[in-house]
């Protein structure tokens, strides 16, 4: 028996490859299927099952494509209602895979179809659970994504999740391994651990949601308290996962179409496409196309695209470093953005050589920023609430990047204002959005809050 976690850091997402005696199961695959096909080929094995723990909201799964490529059966838990051919498992149904078995444990609460898969080894011993978004390390799945008006509240779902954990998961042995769908950084939970694998026994000791003496009401209060609004693209990803999507290879073929500066400019003017610059933030600072939005591949790219562009049908024109075109399209497709028209062939240098307009972003080092603070300049902190609460500049106004549109009127039109985040990635995203909205007097603080502290600028908590 072989069990491999295939972890994608940008999404904080874990897919799983299980092989036994020439048969393979894939759990919660990503859109690009090559990693799973390659592993099965190397093992001289056949992919038999594709298990989905639920309809994912934060990424588009590769279940449909993988099933088409391999003939494998897609399996969802009870109450799932996909529009494509699927095996809907019964609670407790057992699936044989080589010399091992996988049992479907219906664990609703995060969503009503949420299902945990229990892997038993060759001897029939409980070996591991693949808990999806039901149980994370240090946390549980948020119960507000599947609520329905006048039918089911987040409190109702939290209560159902309480029962699922205590009826199906907590009775399992302490040495059972927990393989969740996400780790720290995902918007599907509140306070996940950075680790991605643990034992159930350790989680029973450390995870607040698994406390033995916890009452149902206490659980509901803790799980629902302090939930940030979910990103706007989440419902659209659920729809794609339930109803189907464009073939991944077609998406890549369209998105990697090279466009010369004239065609690129014409498409930008004639369509509603967003010019998305995915280079490093320093490259964007030095030269970019006016009104382009920066979200770099070297940061939390896909989740920020989803959170800030929101509409998965948004047309996109890419400015990307040479050689990273397919990577950009792949990562966009993971969150359902399949409408990239092509990329600027030759990059920003070709744009310059064609005599097209170029813009820059003013950026200052922390030492220079320290001097500017003596003049009481406006300062905006685009980190999240928790980061701000931990420590912040006394004069800084909190304007979290994910909700920047709510604060546009707070930015002055007649004087320079300074923007910082934690390390210099999110602040450039924020500055690019503000500039695209006509607010051009923004200055990025290079290196963010880390550099600010290193410069000896006083902070408070």
PADOBA-766016 format. One record per residue (C-alpha): x, y, z; residue in three letters; residue number from 1. Coordinates in pm, 1 decimal. Example, Ala and Ser with C-alpha at 12.3 -4.5 7.8 and 13.67 -1.06 7.14 Angstrom:
(atom (1230.0 -450.0 780.0) 'ALA' 1)
(atom (1367.0 -106.0 714.0) 'SER' 2)
***
This chain:
(atom (0.0 0.0 0.0) 'UNK' 1)
(atom (122.9 345.4 -90.4) 'UNK' 2)
(atom (-27.2 672.5 34.7) 'UNK' 3)
(atom (107.0 1003.3 -95.8) 'UNK' 4)
(atom (-4.7 1353.6 -14.4) 'UNK' 5)
(atom (30.8 1586.3 -314.6) 'UNK' 6)
(atom (29.7 1931.5 -157.6) 'UNK' 7)
(atom (-13.4 2259.5 -346.2) 'UNK' 8)
(atom (111.6 2546.0 -133.0) 'UNK' 9)
(atom (-56.1 2830.5 -322.8) 'UNK' 10)
(atom (-398.2 2681.9 -245.4) 'UNK' 11)
(atom (-294.6 2517.9 83.3) 'UNK' 12)
(atom (-457.8 2209.0 -66.9) 'UNK' 13)
(atom (-383.8 1839.4 -30.6) 'UNK' 14)
(atom (-478.9 1581.0 -291.8) 'UNK' 15)
(atom (-407.5 1213.9 -223.9) 'UNK' 16)
(atom (-274.6 918.8 -423.1) 'UNK' 17)
(atom (-345.7 572.3 -281.2) 'UNK' 18)
(atom (-213.8 259.1 -454.1) 'UNK' 19)
(atom (-255.1 -107.6 -364.1) 'UNK' 20)
(atom (-177.3 -408.8 -581.7) 'UNK' 21)
(atom (-206.0 -220.3 -909.0) 'UNK' 22)
(atom (-519.9 -20.9 -827.5) 'UNK' 23)
(atom (-526.3 350.5 -748.4) 'UNK' 24)
(atom (-765.7 592.2 -580.1) 'UNK' 25)
(atom (-726.7 968.7 -608.2) 'UNK' 26)
(atom (-886.4 1190.3 -344.9) 'UNK' 27)
(atom (-972.6 1555.4 -419.3) 'UNK' 28)
(atom (-758.6 1598.1 -735.0) 'UNK' 29)
(atom (-666.5 1935.0 -878.1) 'UNK' 30)
(atom (-758.0 2048.2 -1229.0) 'UNK' 31)
(atom (-429.1 1942.0 -1389.3) 'UNK' 32)
(atom (-432.2 1560.9 -1395.0) 'UNK' 33)
(atom (-80.5 1484.1 -1518.5) 'UNK' 34)
(atom (67.3 1431.6 -1168.0) 'UNK' 35)
(atom (-185.3 1153.2 -1098.2) 'UNK' 36)
(atom (-153.4 991.2 -1440.3) 'UNK' 37)
(atom (225.9 993.3 -1414.9) 'UNK' 38)
(atom (225.5 831.2 -1072.0) 'UNK' 39)
(atom (-12.2 557.3 -1183.4) 'UNK' 40)
(atom (198.3 493.2 -1493.1) 'UNK' 41)
(atom (515.8 469.3 -1284.6) 'UNK' 42)
(atom (343.2 218.1 -1055.1) 'UNK' 43)
(atom (205.8 24.0 -1353.3) 'UNK' 44)
(atom (-134.2 75.4 -1191.3) 'UNK' 45)
(atom (-486.9 169.3 -1297.3) 'UNK' 46)
(atom (-683.8 457.5 -1147.3) 'UNK' 47)
(atom (-1004.3 290.6 -1027.2) 'UNK' 48)
(atom (-1174.3 553.9 -810.1) 'UNK' 49)
(atom (-1181.0 931.7 -778.2) 'UNK' 50)
(atom (-1315.7 1018.7 -433.3) 'UNK' 51)
(atom (-1446.2 1369.0 -366.1) 'UNK' 52)
(atom (-1493.0 1474.4 -5.0) 'UNK' 53)
(atom (-1744.5 1746.7 -103.3) 'UNK' 54)
(atom (-1815.2 2013.5 -364.9) 'UNK' 55)
(atom (-1509.7 2232.3 -318.5) 'UNK' 56)
(atom (-1552.9 2608.7 -304.4) 'UNK' 57)
(atom (-1193.6 2727.5 -312.0) 'UNK' 58)
(atom (-1070.8 2535.7 -616.7) 'UNK' 59)
(atom (-1197.7 2351.5 -922.2) 'UNK' 60)
(atom (-1133.7 1979.8 -890.6) 'UNK' 61)
(atom (-999.9 1757.7 -1168.2) 'UNK' 62)
(atom (-1251.0 1479.7 -1110.7) 'UNK' 63)
(atom (-1439.3 1511.0 -1440.9) 'UNK' 64)
(atom (-1130.3 1530.3 -1661.9) 'UNK' 65)
(atom (-955.0 1249.7 -1475.8) 'UNK' 66)
(atom (-1259.7 1024.8 -1510.2) 'UNK' 67)
(atom (-1274.6 1094.7 -1883.9) 'UNK' 68)
(atom (-905.5 1012.9 -1921.6) 'UNK' 69)
(atom (-902.7 692.8 -1717.6) 'UNK' 70)
(atom (-1255.4 553.3 -1697.9) 'UNK' 71)
(atom (-1231.3 574.4 -1319.3) 'UNK' 72)
(atom (-1550.7 607.5 -1119.0) 'UNK' 73)
(atom (-1622.4 938.2 -945.0) 'UNK' 74)
(atom (-1750.1 888.3 -590.7) 'UNK' 75)
(atom (-1931.0 1146.3 -377.5) 'UNK' 76)
(atom (-2093.3 1098.8 -40.9) 'UNK' 77)
(atom (-2464.7 1097.0 45.8) 'UNK' 78)
(atom (-2675.0 1400.6 -49.8) 'UNK' 79)
(atom (-2441.6 1507.0 -332.1) 'UNK' 80)
(atom (-2631.6 1612.7 -643.9) 'UNK' 81)
(atom (-2387.2 1645.6 -936.0) 'UNK' 82)
(atom (-2514.0 1676.6 -1292.6) 'UNK' 83)
(atom (-2265.9 1422.1 -1432.9) 'UNK' 84)
(atom (-2232.7 1046.3 -1392.0) 'UNK' 85)
(atom (-2131.9 971.1 -1034.2) 'UNK' 86)
(atom (-2152.9 695.8 -777.6) 'UNK' 87)
(atom (-2325.0 837.2 -468.7) 'UNK' 88)
(atom (-2187.8 635.7 -179.2) 'UNK' 89)
(atom (-2406.0 519.6 106.0) 'UNK' 90)
(atom (-2292.1 596.5 458.6) 'UNK' 91)
(atom (-2063.9 309.0 556.8) 'UNK' 92)
(atom (-2024.8 176.9 201.7) 'UNK' 93)
(atom (-1695.8 -6.2 147.5) 'UNK' 94)
(atom (-1483.9 20.1 -167.5) 'UNK' 95)
(atom (-1217.0 -240.9 -239.0) 'UNK' 96)
(atom (-887.8 -110.6 -375.9) 'UNK' 97)
(atom (-630.0 -382.1 -438.0) 'UNK' 98)
(atom (-563.0 -535.6 -97.7) 'UNK' 99)
(atom (-708.7 -248.0 105.4) 'UNK' 100)
(atom (-1052.5 -93.3 155.2) 'UNK' 101)
(atom (-1191.1 260.2 170.7) 'UNK' 102)
(atom (-1510.4 324.3 368.6) 'UNK' 103)
(atom (-1732.1 628.3 312.6) 'UNK' 104)
(atom (-1824.0 797.6 642.2) 'UNK' 105)
(atom (-2090.4 1062.9 589.6) 'UNK' 106)
(atom (-1976.8 1363.5 796.4) 'UNK' 107)
(atom (-2204.5 1657.4 707.4) 'UNK' 108)
(atom (-2164.1 2001.0 860.9) 'UNK' 109)
(atom (-1913.9 2188.7 648.5) 'UNK' 110)
(atom (-2149.2 2097.4 364.9) 'UNK' 111)
(atom (-2431.7 1847.7 370.5) 'UNK' 112)
(atom (-2259.3 1606.7 129.6) 'UNK' 113)
(atom (-1924.5 1620.9 314.9) 'UNK' 114)
(atom (-1779.6 1273.5 352.5) 'UNK' 115)
(atom (-1468.5 1139.9 524.9) 'UNK' 116)
(atom (-1297.4 836.5 372.0) 'UNK' 117)
(atom (-1152.9 574.8 608.4) 'UNK' 118)
(atom (-862.0 371.8 468.2) 'UNK' 119)
(atom (-804.6 24.7 614.5) 'UNK' 120)
(atom (-474.3 -150.8 546.6) 'UNK' 121)
(atom (-413.4 -504.7 419.7) 'UNK' 122)
(atom (-485.9 -651.5 763.3) 'UNK' 123)
(atom (-817.1 -466.4 794.8) 'UNK' 124)
(atom (-682.6 -218.7 1052.8) 'UNK' 125)
(atom (-797.2 143.0 1042.9) 'UNK' 126)
(atom (-500.8 328.1 893.0) 'UNK' 127)
(atom (-601.8 682.6 795.0) 'UNK' 128)
(atom (-891.1 918.3 733.9) 'UNK' 129)
(atom (-912.7 1162.9 445.8) 'UNK' 130)
(atom (-1124.8 1421.5 617.9) 'UNK' 131)
(atom (-1173.4 1683.7 346.5) 'UNK' 132)
(atom (-1296.3 2007.6 504.1) 'UNK' 133)
(atom (-1468.7 1830.0 793.7) 'UNK' 134)
(atom (-1158.9 1807.6 1013.2) 'UNK' 135)
(atom (-845.8 2015.9 969.1) 'UNK' 136)
(atom (-537.2 2008.7 1186.2) 'UNK' 137)
(atom (-619.6 2244.0 1471.8) 'UNK' 138)
(atom (-956.0 2341.8 1327.3) 'UNK' 139)
(atom (-1269.7 2227.6 1145.5) 'UNK' 140)
(atom (-1437.2 2339.9 824.4) 'UNK' 141)
(atom (-1635.7 2661.3 834.2) 'UNK' 142)
(atom (-2012.3 2596.1 848.3) 'UNK' 143)
(atom (-2128.5 2905.1 661.8) 'UNK' 144)
(atom (-2064.5 2806.4 299.0) 'UNK' 145)
(atom (-2364.3 2577.3 250.8) 'UNK' 146)
(atom (-2627.2 2769.4 446.6) 'UNK' 147)
(atom (-2952.8 2837.7 263.6) 'UNK' 148)
(atom (-3190.6 3126.1 320.6) 'UNK' 149)
(atom (-3496.3 3027.8 526.8) 'UNK' 150)
(atom (-3378.3 2667.9 532.8) 'UNK' 151)
(atom (-3045.8 2613.9 708.7) 'UNK' 152)
(atom (-2828.7 2856.6 906.1) 'UNK' 153)
(atom (-2459.8 2837.4 985.4) 'UNK' 154)
(atom (-2558.9 2750.5 1341.4) 'UNK' 155)
(atom (-2763.2 2456.7 1211.6) 'UNK' 156)
(atom (-2468.3 2333.1 1007.3) 'UNK' 157)
(atom (-2229.2 2379.8 1299.3) 'UNK' 158)
(atom (-2453.4 2160.6 1513.5) 'UNK' 159)
(atom (-2457.1 1893.3 1244.1) 'UNK' 160)
(atom (-2076.9 1913.9 1224.3) 'UNK' 161)
(atom (-2056.0 1866.1 1602.2) 'UNK' 162)
(atom (-2251.8 1542.0 1567.3) 'UNK' 163)
(atom (-2044.8 1420.7 1272.3) 'UNK' 164)
(atom (-1717.7 1465.4 1456.8) 'UNK' 165)
(atom (-1840.4 1289.1 1767.6) 'UNK' 166)
(atom (-2031.1 1009.4 1595.9) 'UNK' 167)
(atom (-1793.4 923.5 1311.9) 'UNK' 168)
(atom (-1442.8 1054.0 1375.1) 'UNK' 169)
(atom (-1370.6 1079.5 1747.9) 'UNK' 170)
(atom (-1452.1 708.3 1814.7) 'UNK' 171)
(atom (-1164.4 605.7 1584.0) 'UNK' 172)
(atom (-832.5 495.9 1735.5) 'UNK' 173)
(atom (-570.5 752.8 1830.2) 'UNK' 174)
(atom (-310.2 610.6 1590.4) 'UNK' 175)
(atom (-528.1 673.9 1284.0) 'UNK' 176)
(atom (-358.6 926.8 1054.7) 'UNK' 177)
(atom (-549.0 1242.9 961.5) 'UNK' 178)
(atom (-506.9 1367.4 604.3) 'UNK' 179)
(atom (-708.2 1691.8 561.6) 'UNK' 180)
(atom (-790.6 1874.1 238.2) 'UNK' 181)
(atom (-626.0 2198.3 351.5) 'UNK' 182)
(atom (-359.3 2346.7 574.8) 'UNK' 183)
(atom (-276.8 2692.0 710.2) 'UNK' 184)
(atom (-353.9 2971.5 465.3) 'UNK' 185)
(atom (-680.7 2832.8 331.9) 'UNK' 186)
(atom (-998.5 3038.9 361.4) 'UNK' 187)
(atom (-1194.9 2719.3 438.2) 'UNK' 188)
(atom (-1110.9 2739.2 808.4) 'UNK' 189)
(atom (-1009.0 2995.1 1069.5) 'UNK' 190)
(atom (-700.1 2871.3 1250.7) 'UNK' 191)
(atom (-535.4 2572.3 1086.4) 'UNK' 192)
(atom (-195.9 2438.7 1186.7) 'UNK' 193)
(atom (95.0 2469.4 943.1) 'UNK' 194)
(atom (143.0 2091.5 949.4) 'UNK' 195)
(atom (-47.0 1888.4 690.0) 'UNK' 196)
(atom (-46.2 1539.4 849.7) 'UNK' 197)
(atom (-108.6 1430.8 1210.0) 'UNK' 198)
(atom (-250.1 1149.7 1420.1) 'UNK' 199)
(atom (-608.2 1162.8 1538.8) 'UNK' 200)
(atom (-488.1 1117.5 1895.8) 'UNK' 201)
(atom (-281.4 1432.3 1877.4) 'UNK' 202)
(atom (-575.6 1620.4 1730.0) 'UNK' 203)
(atom (-797.9 1501.4 2014.0) 'UNK' 204)
(atom (-549.1 1664.1 2250.9) 'UNK' 205)
(atom (-479.8 1983.8 2053.8) 'UNK' 206)
(atom (-783.5 2065.5 1841.2) 'UNK' 207)
(atom (-1034.4 2281.9 2027.4) 'UNK' 208)
(atom (-1322.8 2129.8 1828.1) 'UNK' 209)
(atom (-1249.1 1778.0 1954.5) 'UNK' 210)
(atom (-1255.0 1853.3 2327.7) 'UNK' 211)
(atom (-1440.6 1570.8 2501.6) 'UNK' 212)
(atom (-1612.9 1798.6 2752.1) 'UNK' 213)
(atom (-1726.4 2050.3 2491.3) 'UNK' 214)
(atom (-2100.6 2106.7 2474.7) 'UNK' 215)
(atom (-2291.0 2139.5 2151.1) 'UNK' 216)
(atom (-2368.2 2506.1 2218.6) 'UNK' 217)
(atom (-2004.1 2581.9 2302.1) 'UNK' 218)
(atom (-1896.6 2418.5 1976.7) 'UNK' 219)
(atom (-2149.6 2614.4 1771.4) 'UNK' 220)
(atom (-2038.4 2942.5 1928.7) 'UNK' 221)
(atom (-1666.1 2878.2 1878.9) 'UNK' 222)
(atom (-1697.7 2751.3 1522.9) 'UNK' 223)
(atom (-1919.9 3037.7 1404.5) 'UNK' 224)
(atom (-1747.1 3318.5 1595.2) 'UNK' 225)
(atom (-1525.0 3552.2 1395.1) 'UNK' 226)
(atom (-1586.1 3403.7 1050.2) 'UNK' 227)
(atom (-1467.1 3639.8 778.1) 'UNK' 228)
(atom (-1697.6 3668.5 476.5) 'UNK' 229)
(atom (-1609.3 3397.2 224.0) 'UNK' 230)
(atom (-1446.8 3506.9 -103.6) 'UNK' 231)
(atom (-1697.2 3593.5 -375.7) 'UNK' 232)
(atom (-1569.6 3328.9 -616.1) 'UNK' 233)
(atom (-1650.6 3039.1 -380.6) 'UNK' 234)
(atom (-2011.3 2980.7 -500.3) 'UNK' 235)
(atom (-1895.1 2986.6 -863.1) 'UNK' 236)
(atom (-1636.2 2716.6 -795.4) 'UNK' 237)
(atom (-1900.3 2502.6 -625.2) 'UNK' 238)
(atom (-2116.3 2538.0 -937.8) 'UNK' 239)
(atom (-1829.1 2431.7 -1165.8) 'UNK' 240)
(atom (-1749.3 2131.7 -947.3) 'UNK' 241)
(atom (-2113.9 2024.8 -944.9) 'UNK' 242)
(atom (-2202.4 2094.5 -1308.4) 'UNK' 243)
(atom (-1876.7 2061.0 -1502.8) 'UNK' 244)
(atom (-1624.2 2285.8 -1675.0) 'UNK' 245)
(atom (-1413.6 2341.0 -1988.4) 'UNK' 246)
(atom (-1146.3 2081.5 -2064.6) 'UNK' 247)
(atom (-819.0 2184.8 -1900.9) 'UNK' 248)
(atom (-612.1 2135.2 -2218.5) 'UNK' 249)
(atom (-844.2 2368.3 -2411.1) 'UNK' 250)
(atom (-805.8 2632.1 -2139.9) 'UNK' 251)
(atom (-425.6 2608.9 -2156.8) 'UNK' 252)
(atom (-423.9 2620.4 -2537.7) 'UNK' 253)
(atom (-634.2 2938.8 -2544.5) 'UNK' 254)
(atom (-454.3 3109.4 -2257.6) 'UNK' 255)
(atom (-106.3 3050.2 -2397.3) 'UNK' 256)
(atom (-187.2 3227.4 -2725.3) 'UNK' 257)
(atom (96.2 3478.8 -2789.8) 'UNK' 258)
(atom (-29.3 3829.3 -2870.3) 'UNK' 259)
(atom (185.5 4105.5 -3016.0) 'UNK' 260)
(atom (153.3 4450.4 -2853.1) 'UNK' 261)
(atom (-89.3 4580.0 -3118.8) 'UNK' 262)
(atom (-328.7 4286.2 -3086.0) 'UNK' 263)
(atom (-292.4 4288.6 -2705.6) 'UNK' 264)
(atom (-380.2 4659.1 -2694.1) 'UNK' 265)
(atom (-672.8 4615.7 -2933.1) 'UNK' 266)
(atom (-820.0 4334.1 -2723.2) 'UNK' 267)
(atom (-773.6 4540.9 -2408.3) 'UNK' 268)
(atom (-965.6 4828.9 -2567.7) 'UNK' 269)
(atom (-1238.2 4627.1 -2740.3) 'UNK' 270)
(atom (-1321.2 4374.1 -2468.7) 'UNK' 271)
(atom (-1382.9 4398.7 -2096.1) 'UNK' 272)
(atom (-1062.5 4203.8 -2028.5) 'UNK' 273)
(atom (-854.5 4279.1 -1721.3) 'UNK' 274)
(atom (-482.0 4318.6 -1787.2) 'UNK' 275)
(atom (-332.0 4095.4 -1519.5) 'UNK' 276)
(atom (40.4 4138.1 -1450.9) 'UNK' 277)
(atom (174.4 3826.5 -1279.6) 'UNK' 278)
(atom (545.8 3911.5 -1274.0) 'UNK' 279)
(atom (744.7 3980.7 -956.5) 'UNK' 280)
(atom (632.4 4293.7 -773.2) 'UNK' 281)
(atom (969.0 4464.1 -833.7) 'UNK' 282)
(atom (922.3 4423.1 -1208.2) 'UNK' 283)
(atom (573.3 4569.9 -1183.7) 'UNK' 284)
(atom (701.3 4863.7 -978.1) 'UNK' 285)
(atom (964.6 4946.0 -1240.6) 'UNK' 286)
(atom (738.2 4926.5 -1545.8) 'UNK' 287)
(atom (382.1 4816.8 -1615.6) 'UNK' 288)
(atom (92.8 4879.7 -1850.8) 'UNK' 289)
(atom (-135.7 5158.4 -1721.9) 'UNK' 290)
(atom (-444.9 5032.4 -1537.3) 'UNK' 291)
(atom (-310.3 4676.8 -1520.0) 'UNK' 292)
(atom (-367.5 4479.8 -1200.5) 'UNK' 293)
(atom (-72.3 4314.5 -1028.9) 'UNK' 294)
(atom (-112.6 3973.4 -865.0) 'UNK' 295)
(atom (222.1 3795.7 -880.8) 'UNK' 296)
(atom (282.8 3425.6 -932.7) 'UNK' 297)
(atom (541.7 3433.0 -653.9) 'UNK' 298)
(atom (281.6 3489.2 -381.7) 'UNK' 299)
(atom (-64.2 3357.1 -295.2) 'UNK' 300)
(atom (-162.9 3398.8 -657.0) 'UNK' 301)
(atom (-475.7 3191.2 -722.1) 'UNK' 302)
(atom (-666.2 3273.4 -400.1) 'UNK' 303)
(atom (-601.9 3645.7 -448.5) 'UNK' 304)
(atom (-716.8 3630.7 -810.3) 'UNK' 305)
(atom (-1035.8 3461.9 -691.9) 'UNK' 306)
(atom (-1091.7 3704.7 -407.8) 'UNK' 307)
(atom (-1021.5 4023.7 -602.8) 'UNK' 308)
(atom (-1139.9 3952.4 -957.7) 'UNK' 309)
(atom (-1429.2 3746.8 -814.1) 'UNK' 310)
(atom (-1609.9 3667.5 -1140.5) 'UNK' 311)
(atom (-1464.5 3345.3 -1282.7) 'UNK' 312)
(atom (-1596.5 3441.0 -1628.3) 'UNK' 313)
(atom (-1380.5 3755.0 -1632.1) 'UNK' 314)
(atom (-1171.5 3781.3 -1950.4) 'UNK' 315)
(atom (-799.0 3819.2 -1879.7) 'UNK' 316)
(atom (-497.2 3941.3 -2075.9) 'UNK' 317)
(atom (-169.8 3828.1 -1920.4) 'UNK' 318)
(atom (159.8 4005.7 -1870.3) 'UNK' 319)
(atom (393.6 3729.1 -1760.8) 'UNK' 320)
(atom (766.2 3657.9 -1741.1) 'UNK' 321)
(atom (880.7 3450.0 -2041.5) 'UNK' 322)
(atom (853.4 3076.4 -1976.5) 'UNK' 323)
(atom (584.7 3104.4 -1707.5) 'UNK' 324)
(atom (281.5 3135.0 -1935.5) 'UNK' 325)
(atom (150.5 2781.0 -1885.1) 'UNK' 326)
(atom (209.1 2801.7 -1510.3) 'UNK' 327)
(atom (-3.7 3116.1 -1494.4) 'UNK' 328)
(atom (-288.4 2960.3 -1695.4) 'UNK' 329)
(atom (-275.7 2642.6 -1486.1) 'UNK' 330)
(atom (-295.6 2831.6 -1160.5) 'UNK' 331)
(atom (-578.3 3052.3 -1287.2) 'UNK' 332)
(atom (-772.0 2742.6 -1391.9) 'UNK' 333)
(atom (-741.5 2594.8 -1043.3) 'UNK' 334)
(atom (-984.3 2859.8 -920.0) 'UNK' 335)
(atom (-1206.6 2850.3 -1227.6) 'UNK' 336)
(atom (-1068.1 3141.6 -1431.6) 'UNK' 337)
(atom (-1076.2 2986.0 -1778.2) 'UNK' 338)
(atom (-1120.4 3295.4 -1996.5) 'UNK' 339)
(atom (-763.4 3412.2 -2055.1) 'UNK' 340)
(atom (-742.0 3546.9 -2411.4) 'UNK' 341)
(atom (-363.8 3520.3 -2436.3) 'UNK' 342)
(atom (-38.8 3676.0 -2315.9) 'UNK' 343)
(atom (178.3 3970.1 -2421.8) 'UNK' 344)
(atom (438.9 3809.9 -2646.3) 'UNK' 345)
(atom (783.6 3940.6 -2556.0) 'UNK' 346)
(atom (657.4 4078.4 -2228.4) 'UNK' 347)
(atom (686.5 4435.5 -2110.3) 'UNK' 348)
(atom (1002.9 4487.2 -2317.6) 'UNK' 349)
(atom (807.1 4425.0 -2637.9) 'UNK' 350)
(atom (545.2 4673.4 -2515.5) 'UNK' 351)
(atom (816.1 4936.8 -2461.3) 'UNK' 352)
(atom (977.5 4869.8 -2799.5) 'UNK' 353)
(atom (639.6 4916.8 -2965.8) 'UNK' 354)
(atom (625.9 5266.8 -2816.1) 'UNK' 355)
(atom (328.6 5192.2 -2593.4) 'UNK' 356)
(atom (255.4 5385.6 -2273.8) 'UNK' 357)
(atom (432.6 5269.0 -1956.4) 'UNK' 358)
(atom (350.7 5345.7 -1594.3) 'UNK' 359)
(atom (552.5 5297.0 -1274.0) 'UNK' 360)
(atom (474.8 5267.4 -903.8) 'UNK' 361)
(atom (658.9 5476.1 -648.6) 'UNK' 362)
(atom (817.1 5259.1 -379.3) 'UNK' 363)
(atom (1030.9 5366.9 -83.2) 'UNK' 364)
(atom (1252.2 5181.0 159.4) 'UNK' 365)
(atom (1153.1 5168.1 525.9) 'UNK' 366)
(atom (1425.2 5417.2 627.3) 'UNK' 367)
(atom (1285.8 5675.5 385.0) 'UNK' 368)
(atom (934.3 5598.4 505.5) 'UNK' 369)
(atom (1052.1 5663.2 861.3) 'UNK' 370)
(atom (1152.3 6016.0 761.5) 'UNK' 371)
(atom (820.6 6075.2 583.9) 'UNK' 372)
(atom (628.6 5984.0 899.7) 'UNK' 373)
(atom (760.2 6302.2 1062.2) 'UNK' 374)
(atom (527.8 6493.0 826.6) 'UNK' 375)
(atom (218.2 6298.7 939.2) 'UNK' 376)
(atom (157.5 6141.1 599.3) 'UNK' 377)
(atom (-148.7 5915.5 553.3) 'UNK' 378)
(atom (-63.6 5546.7 606.2) 'UNK' 379)
(atom (-275.7 5245.3 511.0) 'UNK' 380)
(atom (-223.5 4888.0 630.2) 'UNK' 381)
(atom (-365.2 4627.7 388.9) 'UNK' 382)
(atom (-300.5 4322.8 607.7) 'UNK' 383)
(atom (-588.6 4133.6 766.9) 'UNK' 384)
(atom (-756.7 4205.8 1099.6) 'UNK' 385)
(atom (-557.1 3947.1 1294.0) 'UNK' 386)
(atom (-221.8 4074.7 1170.6) 'UNK' 387)
(atom (-320.7 4431.4 1251.4) 'UNK' 388)
(atom (-436.5 4334.8 1600.7) 'UNK' 389)
(atom (-101.8 4165.9 1667.4) 'UNK' 390)
(atom (99.3 4481.6 1597.0) 'UNK' 391)
(atom (59.7 4788.3 1378.8) 'UNK' 392)
(atom (172.6 5144.1 1323.5) 'UNK' 393)
(atom (-25.5 5378.9 1551.7) 'UNK' 394)
(atom (-119.3 5609.8 1264.0) 'UNK' 395)
(atom (-204.3 5338.0 1011.1) 'UNK' 396)
(atom (-563.4 5285.1 901.0) 'UNK' 397)
(atom (-659.5 4921.4 849.8) 'UNK' 398)
(atom (-787.7 4861.3 495.8) 'UNK' 399)
(atom (-764.6 4482.2 438.1) 'UNK' 400)
(atom (-677.2 4394.7 80.4) 'UNK' 401)
(atom (-969.3 4156.2 45.5) 'UNK' 402)
(atom (-1211.9 4442.2 115.1) 'UNK' 403)
(atom (-1020.0 4728.5 -44.3) 'UNK' 404)
(atom (-1316.4 4841.2 -254.1) 'UNK' 405)
(atom (-1501.6 4925.6 67.1) 'UNK' 406)
(atom (-1234.5 5182.6 156.9) 'UNK' 407)
(atom (-1173.4 5361.8 -174.6) 'UNK' 408)
(atom (-1320.0 5688.2 -42.8) 'UNK' 409)
(atom (-1070.9 5686.8 245.9) 'UNK' 410)
(atom (-771.0 5740.9 19.8) 'UNK' 411)
(atom (-684.4 6110.0 -32.2) 'UNK' 412)
(atom (-682.5 6254.6 -382.3) 'UNK' 413)
(atom (-454.2 6551.1 -319.3) 'UNK' 414)
(atom (-157.3 6409.9 -124.3) 'UNK' 415)
(atom (67.7 6107.5 -126.7) 'UNK' 416)
(atom (-37.8 5815.4 88.2) 'UNK' 417)
(atom (174.7 5519.1 192.5) 'UNK' 418)
(atom (64.4 5156.2 176.8) 'UNK' 419)
(atom (220.7 4856.1 346.6) 'UNK' 420)
(atom (143.6 4490.1 409.8) 'UNK' 421)
(atom (353.9 4225.2 584.8) 'UNK' 422)
(atom (627.6 4174.3 327.3) 'UNK' 423)
(atom (560.7 4381.5 16.3) 'UNK' 424)
(atom (337.8 4157.3 -197.6) 'UNK' 425)
(atom (-15.9 4257.4 -99.1) 'UNK' 426)
(atom (68.8 4628.5 -85.0) 'UNK' 427)
(atom (166.3 4625.9 -453.6) 'UNK' 428)
(atom (-158.5 4445.0 -536.2) 'UNK' 429)
(atom (-347.5 4714.9 -344.9) 'UNK' 430)
(atom (-155.2 4995.7 -514.2) 'UNK' 431)
(atom (-226.8 4849.7 -857.9) 'UNK' 432)
(atom (-600.0 4833.0 -783.1) 'UNK' 433)
(atom (-603.3 5190.7 -654.2) 'UNK' 434)
(atom (-415.5 5315.0 -961.2) 'UNK' 435)
(atom (-659.9 5132.1 -1187.4) 'UNK' 436)
(atom (-939.1 5321.7 -1006.3) 'UNK' 437)
(atom (-769.1 5655.5 -1074.9) 'UNK' 438)
(atom (-593.0 5696.5 -738.4) 'UNK' 439)
(atom (-232.5 5751.3 -850.5) 'UNK' 440)
(atom (-73.1 5917.0 -547.6) 'UNK' 441)
(atom (0.9 5587.9 -370.1) 'UNK' 442)
(atom (346.1 5489.1 -248.1) 'UNK' 443)
(atom (446.3 5133.5 -163.4) 'UNK' 444)
(atom (659.7 5068.6 145.1) 'UNK' 445)
(atom (909.8 4808.1 26.2) 'UNK' 446)
(atom (946.4 4505.1 250.5) 'UNK' 447)
(atom (626.8 4584.0 439.1) 'UNK' 448)
(atom (578.4 4556.5 813.9) 'UNK' 449)
(atom (886.2 4337.7 855.7) 'UNK' 450)
(atom (1105.0 4612.8 711.2) 'UNK' 451)
(atom (919.7 4876.6 913.5) 'UNK' 452)
(atom (1000.6 4697.7 1238.9) 'UNK' 453)
(atom (1360.9 4641.5 1133.4) 'UNK' 454)
(atom (1393.2 5015.2 1072.0) 'UNK' 455)
(atom (1304.4 5077.7 1435.7) 'UNK' 456)
(atom (975.4 5251.5 1366.9) 'UNK' 457)
(atom (755.9 5226.4 1681.3) 'UNK' 458)
(atom (455.4 4995.2 1660.5) 'UNK' 459)
(atom (170.2 4912.6 1897.0) 'UNK' 460)
(atom (-66.4 4621.1 1953.0) 'UNK' 461)
***
